[in-house]
Amino acid sequence: MITAIVLIDCATDSIPEVAENIANLDGVSEVYSVAGNTDLIAMVRVRQYEEIAEVIANRISKVPGVVDTDTHIAFRAYSKHDLEEAFAIGLPDAD
């Protein structure tokens, strides 16, 4: 699986709508609203490098309200997060 991290600048008055539209695109696994110099971060996960251009240039960039994108290709993952474990913090074990 190939992962691309896409930093997205949006028209300020449409961030929630842009985020929802991007989250519904094929190839996009998550969209985060963030603080800082960018408005949204999208995680794109595809099987082939050629699909990255399809998802970013032909889908994300064409969503109304998207002003600019900056794409970073992930070479290697150094940690794997177990989301179930992360969300179970403070809950008693079921054992």
N, C-alpha and C positions, 0 to 999 in steps of 0.2 A: 504494500500500500504506500502510495506517495502522498506526503502531506505538504500543503502549502499554507502559510500563514499570510492572510491578506489584510493589510491595514486599509481602512476605508474612510475617506472624508465625505461627509454628506452635507446637503443643505440643512442648516440648523433646525428649521421648523419641521423637518420630516424624518428625523432619526428613528423614532419607533416604527414608522411604516416601512422605511427602507430596511430596517433590521428584520422585520417579519417577512418581507418579500424575499430578501436574500436567504433567510433561514429555510424557506420553502423550495429553494432551487436544488435540483439534482446535483450531487457532488459536494454540497455544503453540509458539514456535519454539525457545526455550532456557529452561533454568532453572539458576540459579547459587546455590550455597550460599555465603553471604558472612559476613564479620565485621562487627560493628557493631550498630546498634539494630534490625536486621531479620534474619530467618533466611534467607529466600530472595528472589531477584529473578527474576521471569519476564518474558520478552519475548513480548508478544502481537502478532501481525501478522495483520491482517484487511483485507478489501477495502472494507468499508463501516462507518461509525461505529456503526450499529445492532448490528453483530456484537460490538462491544466489550462491551456489557452482557451479551450471551449468553455470551461466553467467561468474563468475570470473575464476574458475579453468579450465573449459572446453572451454571457448571462449576467454576471455581477455588474460589470461596467455599464450595462444597458438598463439597469433598474433605475426608474425615475428617482431623482434625488441624489444619486451617486455622483460626486464631483471628481474624485480621484481615487486611485488605488495604488498601493505599494506592496508588491508580493515578495515573500521570502520562502524559499524552498528549504524544507527540513532535510538534512542529510542523514541524521541519526537521532534516535530517541535515547536519552540516557536514564529516564525513569518511566515507570509505568504506574499509573495511579489506579487503585481499586476504588471506584466511586462508591460502591456499596459500603466499603469500610469507612471511607471519608464521611459519608452521611450518617453512619451509625455511631459516631463519637458521642460518648456519654450515655448511650443506651445499654441496658443490661444485655449480656449474652443470652441467647435463646437456649443454650445448653442446659 
